[in-house]
Amino acid sequence: MNKIGLIVKREYLRRVSKKSFLIITFLAPFLFAALVFVPLWLSGIKGNEAKKVAIIDATGKYAPLFQNTDEYIFINTNGNLDQYRYDQNKEIFAILNITGDLLENPNAAALYSEKQIPIGLKQEIDNILSKNLRDEKLASFNIPNLNKIIEDSKIKFDIKTVKWDTEGNEKSTSAAVASIVGMMLTLIIYMFIMFYGAMVMQGVMEEKTNRIIEVIISSVKPFDLMMGKIIGIGFVGLTQVFLWGILTTVLVSGTLLFLGGGTSPDDLMNAQMAAQNIGGAMTVQSSEMQTQIQEVINSINFTEIGVCFVLYFIGGYTLYAALFAAIGSALEQQEDTQQFMMPIIILMVFSLYAGVYSMNNPDGPLAVWCSFIPFTSPIVMMVRLPYDIPIWEILVSVGLLFATALFIIWGSSKIYRVGILMYGKKPSLKELIKWTRYK
């Protein structure tokens, strides 16, 4: 165990002290924050000049419907389409040509431009014309207040979901919250296994290629070396993910605070006056909403999910990292890894798809069976846990996962012991299985 501890320390310190680790660790949170705020910032940037849209309306009843916006200026014109088609000044960005009654012939309108029509412009024109045609169609029925009747009949219904506990107490639940929590944990485990498992394989191959392993193996058992590398790189990954979480939270919170700090005093005063005018009804609604949100959060057993996340995290990473280490020890060239990596990647991708499917049917056959298969359970169970699955399923799933992980570690250590000192030969799958039988 002392030698394993030394290998863990060596792997950990060697990797966290690299410039690449420090750069990725401290730059990634800025990228995460940028993914949140840059699209919002870019979407708020308006063009320097509003684009002109000419409307050629043969009926004369649709052109007045269009009002100028910050992005587009609508111009009612009596010109013809060819006049704008061959216009050299190119002041008009697009031409809306309406040749007849759209209620009788919806194809009597077309939007022309030399450039690709922005989806925002098309949607705005579609919405304006659709609303007008709808109102016109309703008016043709000659039923008083028909439009108001239809609007009043539009009722949005959202059924409340309630869960009973063992004592019969009621708690509000939310399938959306449960799904979000499950998928977040699933993606964390999936990305961690794929990224840091591949790092284990890469590290083994580097040492084998540089012949450093020949010196190390003279004083350390192959099993100790493999386990030290797996555990050490696992700690590296946990450190990086932990720092990413803290730095991303600080950056996002700081940016929100900075943007909020830019609010003018007039805006704050207007907001305060508006809030006072709403009265006590809004306060009651807000209080009820906060209570419902708190009930939904309390309905999820985060303690159980947290403990299970750690267990599946450790078991899943150890299982796959041992496989990656065995592959890395048996091969010398990076391009040779594809043959052995493909089954592992297929398993991981299948697990992710099974997890996504399990959100809609957490007690379905696929979800249940994948919860007991050790190669898929770390991902699928993360989706199912917020849905209060039976405790015996968790115990059986975790037991099978760790039993299989120990078996994989045993087999991988056999392959590692033989392959780490073998050069100039690309083994087949049959040979790898044969290596596990060596004593």
SULCOR-V674205 format. One line per field, one symbol per residue. ss: DSSP state (H for helix, E for strand, C for the rest). burial: + if it has 9 or more other ideal C-beta (glycine too) atoms within 8 Angstrom, else -. A space follows every 50 residues. Layout:
# SULCOR-V674205
ss->???
burial->???
This chain:
# SULCOR-V674205
ss->CHHHHHHHHHHHHHHHCCHHHHHHHHHHHHHHHHHHHHHHHHHCCCCCCC EEEEEEECCCCCHHHCCCCCCEEEEEECCCHHHHHCCCCCCEEEEEEECC CCCCCHHHEEEECCCCCCHHHHHHHHHHHHHHHHHHHHHCCCCCCHHHHH HHHCCCCCCCEEEECCCCCEEEECHHHHHHHHHHHHHHHHHHHHHHHHHH HHHHHHHHHCCHHHHHCCCCCHHHHHHHHHHHHHHHHHHHHHHHHHHHHH HHHHHHHHHHHCCCHHHHHHHHHHHHHHCHHHHHHHHHHHHHHHHHHHHC CHHHHHHHHHHHHHHHHHHHHHHHHHHHHHCCCHHHHHHHHHHHHHHHHH HHHHHHHHHHCCCCHHHHHHHHCHHHHHHHHHHHHHHCCCHHHHHHHHHH HHHHHHHHHHHHHHHHHHHCCCCCCCCCHHHHHHHCCCC
burial->--++++++++++--++----++-+++-+++-++--++------------+ +++++++----++--+----++-++-----+--+--+----+-+++++-+ -+-----++-+++---+---++-++--++--++-+++++------++-++ ------------+-------++++--+++-+++-++-+++-+++++++++ +++++-++----+--++--+-++++++++++++++++-+++-++--++-+ ++--+------------+-------------+---------+--++--++ ----+--++-+++-++++++++++++++++++---++--++--+--++-+ ++-++++++--+-+-+++-+++++-++++++++++++-+---++-+++-+ +++++--++-++++++++++-+----+----+--++---
